[in-house]
Amino acid sequence: MSEYRVTDPYTGRVVEEFPTATDDEIRAAIERAHAAYEPWRTTPLAERATILTKAAEAFTARSRELAEIIRTEMGKPLAQGVAEAEFSAEIIQYFADNAEEFLADEVLANRCGVDARIRKSASGVILGIMPWNFPYYQVARFAFPNLMLGNTVLLKHAPQCPRSATVIAEILAEAGLPAGAYENIFATNEQIAEIVIPDRRVLGVSLTGSERAGAAVAEVAGRHLKKVVLELGGSDPFIVLSADDMDAVVQNALETRMENSGQSCNASKRFIVLDEHYEAFSQKLGEAIAALEVGEADDEDALVGPLSSQAAADRLREQTAAAVAEGAQVLAGAVGEPGDTRVRPALLGGVTAEMQAYREELFGPVGTVYRAKDVDDAVRIANDTPFGLGARLFCSDPELALAVADRLDSGMVAINGAGAEDYDMPFGGTKRSGFGRELGPHGMEEFMNKKLVVLG
């Protein structure tokens, strides 16, 4: 059985298989990407922007078709899939529209008074290793700024997403992207480690995935002196210090924990609430979670669908069962028995630092709630994790909110419901959540050659 196959999470049925690439096919893809680099990077920006604009238009026009593909690949409810395809189009268009500004020379003041400037240009062939949880969005934020910069791309998608990987490549080809500028490779992990990363023509690697995958890729890349961008796991805190509208806070908590069936690296997973608000918050959130149902394939607007695979469902059930066995309480929902990919949403309380679940990432529709005795205690709990991706904070005192945000060990902080994730804002974390940034002008700089040019 091929490693690259579509297994419908709603039915457990293998729908389609795609052949894994041979070693020779992988080497040929690298050669094509390398051969395409020089002509692509010297293509005028306006022409590159026209191609990307056509691709963005295709993502919008075909959004329902694209959503149906990932519903079958990884179980995403249809409305969320449509929104992902359309947001991907916005990302692509953003870089097409703003590349000229982002790539303009940066003039440097200097003591000699000479004309010194940073010239911004492409680097070469860049490898992207993408996850299954956002099959279009993750590719859009990695591949398209690099293509607009003038890099060429090798794209290894998750083995359970071969259809979406294929359709992205088709959209780019139909938009007029030259052959070789974007190579979709159905490679194994061994081929990536033994053939792709060591190849001298591959200049950098961007991975979104697990800690284990990130560590493995970074080890190989480091051995071969390749730059790496890693966006890994998260156990983001959702801190409630005070609120003018607790119902709105609870709704925000519900959506950020449960959207994409809880399978988002930057979803709020730990709800940390001051003692005076704990009972009201946990009761309201618990009631909202208990009312959720896992949607079926024909439920287009479901907040929660099945998990992406049987393995993912089994892993989450094992984690939650272990937490309960160690003394955690199920405040809402249910910790289910082994079954299919449909995991009941749940809220756990009483998780302590001695429990395994305290420092693990629960990747699914299960949240944990903690009682904090004061602000310092809330910050302590929030930072007591190996992860540092994002954080959400609710506080009716703006000065206190900013002061607390400064103390949080995370790459992003959203205060009072503000969005910290958009195409023009940098996305990334610290600690074991990885390093580097994607999106916004910073996202185009990771694999950019910032060349100093001095005119004497």
Secondary structure, 3 states (H helix, E strand, C coil): CCCEEEECCCCCCEEEEECCCCHHHHHHHHHHHHHHHHHHHCCCHHHHHHHHHHHHHHHHHCHHHHHHHHHHHHCCCHHHHHHHHHHHHHHHHHHHHHHHHHCCCEEECCCCCCEEEEEEECCCEEEEECCCCCCCHHHHHHHHHHHHHCCEEEEECCCCCHHHHHHHHHHHHHHCCCCCCEEECCCCHHHHHHHHCCCCCEEEEEEECCHHHHHHHHHHHHHCCCEEEEECCCCEEEEECCCCCHHHHHHHHHHHHHHHHHCCCCCEEEEEEEHHHHHHHHHHHHHHHHCCCCCCCCCCCCCCCCCCCHHHHHHHHHHHHHHHHCCCEEEEECCCCCCCCCCCCEEEECCCCCCHHHCCCCCCCEEEEEEECCHHHHHHHHHCCCEECEEEEECCCHHHHHHHHHHCCCCEEEECCCCCCCCCCCECCEECCEECCECHHHHCCCCCEEEEEEEC
